[in-house]
Amino acid sequence: MVKMKHLNKVTYTVTLLIIMIFSSRAYSQYNLILKQQQKSYNTIKIAKIKSGTQVMFKYTGGKPEADGQTIMYNEYDSTGKCIHWIRYWPDGAKIEETNQYAFDNKGRIASIVSKGMNGNIDTRIEYTYDFNGNEAESDKYNAGGSLMTTWTHKYDKKGRETEQTITKGSDPLPMRKIYIYDDSKNIIETDFYRQDTLTYKYVTQYDQKDNPVEENQFSRDGEHTRRILYLYDSAGNQIESRTSFGNGNLISVIKCRYDNFGNPLEETQYNAKEEPESIVKYNYEYFK
């Protein structure tokens, strides 16, 4: 365990893998993640962030504990892209996974090499792009070089992704995502299929600034299973998300606080009774 150091710096964790941090936000659909991802590149670059460490403090008796656990470390290049990512075990004492990112001469992700706690390579993802610069395919291989998973993407004439297919090894039933847009290029519906059978869908509503304000998840039979409501500050930073079941019963709440660049400083998780359960604080390092 480590003590939280109070440093006058800023950071943001890029959600390069869907990955990474979101607890109840795991239900968030593609468009919100994409918007946050692009924004994080810009804010990291402007703030000249070199690295960031996330430290989680659990609440006991309504107060955060004095000692926190390091849960994640990110290193960035001067353009704001994550080049090195480390996730720690919950006790903060051991590394669980390390990702190393490589980019091509156009600044696009070329590969991600993932290593396990023993330091050996577990998986490798390689990316290819079409003539318009859109991601066309990514292939995930295991340590022995065998293909595990393939993601393929289709786009319309406006360059919007309309379909993503996920194939795992010899599985004869690939997963598919179909994206439907409004006139403002926002994804208003994401349909998830197991081959040709609809399994569930997301329907998203936006405010006048094209920020997602409500996401609803429905089962294949039309049952309303999840709802997430989002609030933003005047700068467009997401300051709260409320996740509930379709019947309205609250599941969890996340509240965020940001610096002047739009990089989060704190992220607090609340339970269904809106009692704080944990808070993640950010340590920071700048490029000189």
Order of alpha helices (4+ residues) and beta strands (2+ residues): beta-alpha-beta-beta-beta-beta-beta-beta-beta-beta-beta-beta-beta-beta-beta-beta-beta-beta-beta-beta-beta
